[in-house]
């Protein structure tokens, strides 16, 4: 094999391999945010936030959008709409919830923060 052909083959393989893992660990969009499992994760996030925060209790209204990230388990980044329980006339607000679910399906609320816009 000629040296230039060999170098070209090595360069081609390197380019292919460098792109193969580009999204490993990156956030990927969740296609069906209305799936039962995604709603379960969102409900967990709202309930866990209520337990750790002594403010007005929230109820999940909807999951607006979401992303997942494969690590040693799955991180979920969900944009949820939630309203204060019994808060008649109050509009639902948007929150970003990040939940980690390990391989045994144990969930942990990593963060929960209000958003100004979606």
Number of C-alpha atoms within 10 A of each C-alpha: 6 7 8 9 10 11 12 12 11 11 12 11 11 12 10 10 11 9 9 10 10 9 11 11 14 13 15 15 15 17 10 12 19 15 11 10 11 18 17 11 23 29 19 18 25 21 17 16 20 15 11 8 10 8 10 12 17 19 17 19 16 18 22 15 19 23 17 19 19 16 14 11 15 17 22 25 25 26 24 27 24 22 19 17 12 11 12 8 6 10 11 17 17 21 22 21 23 23 22 23 19 14 11 7 10 9 18 16 19 15 14 19 11 14 13 7 7 12
